[in-house]
Amino acid sequence: EVQLVQSGAEVKKPGESLKISCKGSGYSFTSYWIGWVRQMPGKGLEWMGIIYPGDSDTRYSPSFQGQVTISADKSISTAYLQWSSLKASDTAMYYCARRASSSFYFDYWGQGTLVTVSS
Amino acid sequence: EIVLTQSPATLSLSPGERATLSCGASQSVSSSYLAWYQQKPGLAPRLLIYDASSRATGIPDRFSGSGSGTDFTLTISRLEPEDFAVYYCQQYGSSPPWTFGQGTKVEIK
């Protein structure tokens, strides 16, 4: 069974750093792209970026380029989303999702990680 | 970047009724690379339709997708109580970012 299990909720202060994770299981982690999607409170889905764990090829949305870093550790089947200096506007739910093998839609999703940034 | 516009923002219907959701693209979506997702409160999105008209595994046949180019439609033939949710379209026919629409909420009338 394919599963993406994300790390738990985080409460941080502005200016702090953060790295959240997404662990894949039940499939060949290195053979599928993993994407990250933001959902701000009460809002829609925003495509942030995507990584291929096999070779760490990464693509970012222009809206998020330079604001976050996406990485992966294939030895432990885990993808990451990190911030070096959080802002209050980073408060959101963040989902990881697996890109389908045959195309570019997301076929499996993690449960989400809620990030709250508040002073 | 392709912008997707979903309409209406909210659809108020009764169980058993037919729901028709629209997704318009700012430029043609190549190869009909468009997906639909359903999201219920507190849960992650779930894939319903991919490549504009193919149902994902386990999705009931009351859900159907159609369209090409810049105009796409998700139809729910007869609404069941569990279908009241928010629906998003996503295009993946161009270079990244593979953008989402802003969502349509299907609520109980």
Contacts between the chains, C-beta under 8 A, distances in Angstrom:
chain1	res1	chain2	res2	distance
A	37	B	45	7.9
A	37	B	100	7.9
A	44	B	88	6.5
A	44	B	100	6.2
A	44	B	101	7.3
A	44	B	102	4.7
A	44	B	103	4.6
A	45	B	37	7.7
A	45	B	39	7.8
A	45	B	45	6.6
A	45	B	88	5.5
A	45	B	90	7.7
A	45	B	100	4.3
A	45	B	103	7.5
A	46	B	100	6.9
A	47	B	90	7.5
A	47	B	96	7.4
A	47	B	97	4.6
A	47	B	98	5.4
A	47	B	99	5.9
A	47	B	100	6.2
A	49	B	96	7.6
A	49	B	97	7.9
A	50	B	96	6.7
A	59	B	96	4.4
A	60	B	96	7.6
A	60	B	97	8.0
A	61	B	96	6.6
A	61	B	97	3.7
A	62	B	1	7.2
A	62	B	97	7.2
A	63	B	97	7.3
A	95	B	44	5.6
A	95	B	45	7.3
A	97	B	44	8.0
A	97	B	45	7.9
A	100	B	50	7.0
A	103	B	33	6.6
A	103	B	50	6.5
A	103	B	51	6.5
A	103	B	92	6.6
A	104	B	33	6.6
A	104	B	92	3.4
A	104	B	98	5.7
A	105	B	33	7.8
A	105	B	35	3.9
A	105	B	47	6.5
A	105	B	50	4.6
A	105	B	51	8.0
A	105	B	90	6.5
A	105	B	92	5.7
A	105	B	98	8.0
A	106	B	35	7.6
A	106	B	37	7.8
A	106	B	45	7.7
A	106	B	47	6.5
A	106	B	90	7.8
A	107	B	47	5.5
A	107	B	50	7.8
A	107	B	56	7.0
A	109	B	44	4.1
A	109	B	45	5.9
A	109	B	46	7.3
A	110	B	44	6.6
A	111	B	44	5.8
A	112	B	44	5.6
